[in-house]
């Protein structure tokens, strides 16, 4: 669910930039805050290059760029060009996001409760370590333009698509549309209502994940179809 009052909070004029990878529990914490605040963010995936050594930059698509920006191959890394800010450490990033873009918002109960269970995010390291599960890079073709993903962190189907985007090191704009984010959901419906199944459209419900690929002019619903498309189109 979206934070109540997020509509009255400041919205960034320029997209926030986030260097993260889906196998990282600290990155997961930040992505949850992004989703609850219904913020859009430019995501640059930086999966690990090797299982055995952390901080390796060689052969990574965006880790060298992150290293140049902040001086460390440490993630998550937030870049807010609206404030000229470069920030490491998940707790510091989350505090900044709430203070800057959620100052008039209150977190939903499920988000508050999830903070006490955040240690479970570390289980991802052990249960989702395989290729294409967001932990380790998979050689891929680099798209000329970033893709666009509509979704929210409460959907396991969105998470599955994000894992593949991460492993393939495909940059994307993440359009978050959590429950109760009425403005964002209206925008989704205005643009993509024709893709939503009739029964959902009839009751005014959207469907995520939705992937938009401007490089191929492909728009896709259904996580299985999106994953298949990404692997077929971009995996080497």
ABEGO torsion letter per residue (X at the ends): XBBBGAAABBBBABBBBBBBBAABAAAAAAAAAAAAAGBBBBBBBBBBABAABBGBABGBAAAAAAAAAAGBBBOBBBBBAAAGBBBBEAAAAAAAAAAAAAAABBBBAAAAAAAAAAAAAAAAAAABABBGAGABBBBBBBBABBBBBBEBAABAAAAAAAAAAAAAGBBBBBBBBBBGBAAAAAAAAAAAAAABBAAAAAAGBBBOBBBBBAAAGBBBBEAAAAAAAAAAAABX
